[in-house]
Amino acid sequence: MKKLIALSMGTFLIAGAFQSGSIPKAEISNNLIRARLILPETRHGYYMATRFDWSGMIESLEYKGHEYFGKWFEEYSPFIHDAIMGPVEEYLPVDYDKTQPGEEFMKIGVGMLKKPEENNFDRFGLYQITDHGKWKIKKEPDQIRFIHTLSNGGYSYVYTKTIRLIREKPVMQISHNLKNTGTLPLKTDMYNHNFFVFDNQPVGPAFRVIFPFDLGGEQGRGMGTIAELRDNMIVFNRNLGKGETVFCGSLTGFRNDPADFDIKVENTETGAGVRITGDKPLSKLIFWACPTTLCPETYIDLNIEPGKEYSWDFLYEFYTF
């Protein structure tokens, strides 16, 4: 029987002391994979910032004795935008440039936010949430479904994300459905940041990131020194030191074809790997790494007219070698 948890989201944030024992969590398993997720909550939630979608945070995923996610950051507060774990996702704001200071703008998976006096949207900033919407969570032994409903006139939606462990396979599926219930289009980009942490291994030469095409485009910070593009791979020449990062802001080489949404991350010392695939074409590809995590960031475009809905899936196949 499905277990239904209704989370009525308030209209304010509480900056009180963080108590880990009060954080709502849930575990799922298919006997091959065991995953522990952090559930969205506003009063004493683990994550109450405004960058990432609040659903689908995975603080631990184990397969064959290997850990694939976990804490990668040093400083923690519920209001730090990237104090978050797992294959988390961000939706860029809808029609931010059309919103006047003092008015509300939308971030899918977060709610309605108040626009301050500023020239450009700050994705690393913390905004005031004026309407959290309403969350419902349906849990089964091998899956969790998050349903976020936001009703705000022109900008309204029902957003459903399901984290499912495929039966008898070392595969996690992240399924999305976004239904536009408002009167205005929902046009945005979304991406998955991933935040892989393999067995607490430092990011360095033991890691390789493999693509089905030769890489080109902007190489950016740390490339050519700490790391480099080598044909269809990103490889590391040495471990990253404290405070160092690698960043490629616009990688190229992929086609407008879902077949190119196919990325492997492997650690040659531990023999742990994961393959990420999607059923929609990549619209953009970014790579970021620091000493504790590495992140192929996969983007897709969304443009959903009123009354329409759109669905897309990501698959994570875990393996050893």
N, C-alpha and C positions, 0 to 999 in steps of 0.2 A: 504494500500500500504506500502511496506517495505521502510524504510528510510535507505539509505546507506551512511555511513560516512567513507571516505577513509583517513587513517592516514599514511602519508609517513614518515617513521621514519628516522631521520638524523643519522649522524655518529659521533656525539659528544654530550657531556653532558654540560648543563649550570647550574652552581651552584649559580645562582642569587637568589634574594629574592623570597621567596614563597608567592604567593598571592592566597588565597583560592577562590577568585572570578573568577580566570582564569582557575580553574580546570574543565575539562569536566566531566559531570555527566549525568546520565540518570535514569529515574524511570520506573518501570514496576509494574503491578498489575493484579490480577485476581479476584478482589473484595473481596477476603478473606485475601490475603497477599499483602502487599505493600513493595517493596524493592527499595533502591536507590544504584546505582552502580557508582564506579569511573572508568572512561575510561582511557586506556593507552595513554600516550602522552609524548614526550621526551623533548621538549623545556621548558615547565613549568608544567610538570606532577607531580601528587601527589606522585607517587612512581617511582623512577628512579634507584633503587639499583639493585643488581644482584643475590639475593638469590631466590626470588619467581617469578613465572609466573606473568606477568603483567596483565593478563586478569582475570575478574571475581571478582574483589575486591568489597565487599558489606559493605558499611559503616552503613547501617540501614536496618533491616527487621522486620516488625511489623505484628503481628497476634493476634487478640482478645485483643488488648491493651497491649500486651507484646512485648518487644524489645529483639532480640536475638543476635545482633552483635553491634559493636561500638568501640570507641577508648578505648584501654586498656593500652596504654603506656604513659609515661610522656614526654620523650624527642622526639622531631620530627625533621626530616630533610628528604627531598626526597631521600637522599643517605644512610639513616640508614636501614640496611637490614630487620629489623622486625618492622619498623614503618608502619604497614599495618593492614587492618581490613578485617574480613569476613572469609569465608571458602577458604583461599588462598592455593595454591598448589606449590610444588617445584619439579622440575625434577633434579636429580643428573647429573653432567656433563657427556657427552658422550666421552669415550676414553681419559679421562684426563691424565692417566698415559702414554699414547702413544704420548702425545703432548710435544714438546720440549719448553723450555723457549723462549719467543718471538714469538712463534707460536700461532694460534688461537684454541680454543676449544669451544664446543657448550653447551649452556643451553637452553633447549626447553622452549619457552614462554618468553625468554629474548633476545637471539641472539648469535652472535659469540663474544667471549671474549679473551683477550690477556693473555697468561700464563706468570706470572712473575717468577723470580728465587725463587722457594720454593720446599720443599720436598713433601708436601702433599696438596691436595686441602683444602682450608679453607672456609667452607660453610657460615661462618659468616663474611667473608671478602668482600671488594668492589673491583671488577675487572673493568678494562677498557673495554668498549664495542666498538668493532671495526665495527660491522654490526648489526643494530637493526632489519633487515628484514623489512617487510611491513605488517602493520595491516589494516584490513577492519572490520568495525562493522556494522551489520545489526540489526536494532531495530524494534520491533513490540510492541504493547501495553502490552503483557504479556511475552515477551522474548527478550533476546539480544544474538546475535551470534557474536563471535570474531573469525576472521580468520587471522592466522599469517603465512606468507609465508617467508621462508628463503632459499635462493639459494646460496650455497657456495660449489659447486662442489660435492665432496664425501659426505659431510654432508648437506643434503637439505631435506626440508619437507614442507608439508602444514598441519598446526595444526588448528583444529576447536573446539572451546568450546562454548556450548550453555547453557545459564542459562534460564530455562523455568519454569513458574508457571503453574501447571496443572489446567485446567479449572474445576471450581466448587469443587476443593479439596485443603486442606491446605498443599500442597506438592510443593516443589521446586526440579526440576531435573537439574543436571549438567551432560550434555552429552559431551563426548570427542571423537574425531576422529583424528588419527595421520597417515598421509600418508608419507611414505619414498620415496622421489623423487630423492634421491642421489644414489651413487654407493656403499656406505658403510652401514653396519647395524646400526640401532639406538637401542642400548642396554642401558637401564637405569632403575632406580627405580623412581617412583613418589609417592608422598603422599600428603594428605590434612591435613593442620595444624589446621583448623577449627576456633580457636580463638573465642570461644563463650563468649558473654557478655550478661547475662540474666538480663534485667531491672536494670543494674548497681549494681547488688547485689554482695557483697564481696564473694570471694570463701571460703567456710567453710562448716560446718555441714549441712546446708540446701541443699547442692548439693549431688547428687549421680550419678555415671556413671555405667550403667548396660550392661552386655554382655550376650550372649546366651550360655556361657561356663564358667566353673570355671577357675579363673585366676592363673597363676603361673609365674615362671621366675624371672628375675632380678627385684628387688624392688627399689633399688637406693635411691636417696636423698629425705629425708623427710618422707619416708615410715616407718611405725611403730611408728612414733611420731605425725607428723601433719596429716598424712593420713594412710590408710591401705587397703590391699586387703582383702575382706570379701566374700569368695565363688566367686560368679560371679559379684561382685561389687567393685568399688573403692569408699570409703567413707572418710569423713574428720572428725577428732576428734576436730578440732578447726579452727578458721579463720587463714588464712596465714597473717603474719605480713609483714611490708614493707621490701623488699629485700629478703624475703623467697620464695623458690620454691619447688615444688615436681616434681620428675622426675623418671620415670620407663623406662629404655632404651631398654628393650626387653621382653615384656610380652608374655606369652605362653598360650596354652590351645585351640587355634583355629585349625581347620582342613583345609585341602586343598579343601575347599568347600565354595562357595559364601553364603551359608546359615549362616555361622559364621560371615559374614560381616554384623552385625546387632547390633547397639549400641544405647543406650538411654542415654540422659543427662536430668536430672530433677532437679527442684528446689522445695522443699516441702513447702517453705514459700509462694512463689508467685503462685505455681500451674502451672508453665510453663514447657513444655517438648519438646524435639525433638528426633526423631528416625532417624538414619542414616543407610542406607543399600546400598550395592553395588552389581553389577552383576558379579564380578570377585573375586576369592579367595584372602584373605589377604596374603601378603608375610611377613609382619612384623607389629608389633603393639607397639607403644610408647605412653606414657602419660606424659604430662607436664602441670603444673599449677603454677600461681603466684597469688598475691592477687586480681587481676582484671579479670583474664581469666582462663579457663580450656580447655584443648586441647587433646582429643583422636586423635592420629595421625595414620591414616590408610594408609598402603603402599600396592602397587601392583607392580609387575614386568612387564617390557616392553622389548620386543626383536623383532624388526620389520626389516625384510630383505628388501633390495632394491626392489622397485616396489610394495611392499605390504602395507597394511594399517590395523589399529587396532582400535576398538571402545569399549568404556566402559562407564557406567553410575553410578552416585550416586544419591540417592533419600533422601531428607530431609522432613520428615513428622512432622509438627508442631502441638502441641496439648496442651490442658489444662486438669487439673485433680483436 
